[in-house]
């Protein structure tokens, strides 16, 4: 005959969850500009950073894209 555990002995395991890691650019913006002409991916990464800084609003992705382009392509 199987024995049953009492509710007091059946302890719940507590697990901790790590917060998701934030994506960050591998290099500062100035070093990317100094090394080479920015690629589509460079602009996209920086535009996403700007979007996250603005609180990830809905719509108007052009604002962040154009800001990233102007940052990476100084006149």
SULZI-V596086 format. One record per residue. N is the residue number from 0. RES is the residue in one letter. NEAR is the number of other C-alpha atoms within 8 Angstrom. Layout:
<<N RES NEAR> <N RES NEAR>>
//
This chain:
<<0 X 2> <1 X 3> <2 X 4> <3 X 4> <4 X 6> <5 X 6> <6 X 6> <7 X 5> <8 X 6> <9 X 7> <10 X 6> <11 X 4> <12 X 4> <13 X 4> <14 X 4> <15 X 4> <16 X 4> <17 X 4> <18 X 4> <19 X 4> <20 X 4> <21 X 4> <22 X 4> <23 X 5> <24 X 7> <25 X 4> <26 X 6> <27 X 7> <28 X 7> <29 X 6> <30 X 8> <31 X 11> <32 X 11> <33 X 6> <34 X 6> <35 X 6> <36 X 6> <37 X 11> <38 X 6> <39 X 6> <40 X 7> <41 X 8> <42 X 13> <43 X 10> <44 X 9> <45 X 10> <46 X 12> <47 X 9> <48 X 9> <49 X 10> <50 X 12> <51 X 8> <52 X 7> <53 X 7> <54 X 6> <55 X 7> <56 X 6> <57 X 4> <58 X 4> <59 X 6> <60 X 7> <61 X 6> <62 X 7> <63 X 12> <64 X 11> <65 X 8> <66 X 9> <67 X 13> <68 X 9> <69 X 9> <70 X 7> <71 X 11> <72 X 9> <73 X 5> <74 X 3>>
//
